[in-house]
Amino acid sequence: MDEKQLQAPATELTKNLKNARRFKSALPFPQKLTVETLIISWIAKGFNLVMERSHLEDYIFINFMLKTGYINESHHRAYMQLWEEINHIIPVPDLIVFLNYSAEHSLQHLHADETHGIRPKEFPDEVTKIKWIKGWHDEYQYFLNSLPENLRSRVMVCQGPDNINEFSDIVINKINMLRR
């Protein structure tokens, strides 16, 4: 299940949660079911969890926000202090999968998804979209090159979309090996 299924307002889950009040008399139903609640319940049941993004990557976005002037140094410092505190209490990921696609490739796919209604247009204009996608790409490159050794050894990199099927098989095999 990806984030669009959990966050998009048109999903059945979201519709049911918004209409939860109608079930109030029939059975106790939480008024607010969070993504975290779902994730915790899945892990408790023994499911493997594959996250699109993780806490480790959060600083990518806050660094980009600072570099582009959306936040100031004080905001950045406060966020990074919080990030450091959280970083000490979360488990280290077993595996980090990095799809190292060019910013241009990402922009082409983003445009196609917007054109075909797969995802909404999230940026006010093309200039902003290009600035953000290229900026994130640069930050991800820095992120990958700056990982500490204990995490660097857990990274699997796909260098381009041409071999994604083979790469996916390798990742699945690695996950299966980790489960043993």
Stockholm file with secondary structure:
# STOCKHOLM 1.0

chainA/1-180         MDEKQLQAPATELTKNLKNARRFKSALPFPQKLTVETLIISWIAKGFNLVMERSHLEDYIFINFMLKTGYINESHHRAYMQLWEEINHIIPVPDLIVFLNYSAEHSLQHLHADETHGIRPKEFPDEVTKIKWIKGWHDEYQYFLNSLPENLRSRVMVCQGPDNINEFSDIVINKINMLRR
#=GR chainA/1-180 SS CCHHHHHCTTSHHHHHHHTGGGGTTTSCCCSCCCHHHHHHHHHHTTCCCCCSSCGGGHHHHHHHHHHTTSSCHHHHHHHHHHHHHHHTTSCCCSCEEEECCCHHHHHHHHHHHHHTTSSCCCSSSHHHHHHHHHHHHHHHHHHHHHCCHHHHTTEEEECCGGGHHHHHHHHHHHHHHHHC
#=GC SS_cons         CCHHHHHCTTSHHHHHHHTGGGGTTTSCCCSCCCHHHHHHHHHHTTCCCCCSSCGGGHHHHHHHHHHTTSSCHHHHHHHHHHHHHHHTTSCCCSCEEEECCCHHHHHHHHHHHHHTTSSCCCSSSHHHHHHHHHHHHHHHHHHHHHCCHHHHTTEEEECCGGGHHHHHHHHHHHHHHHHC
//
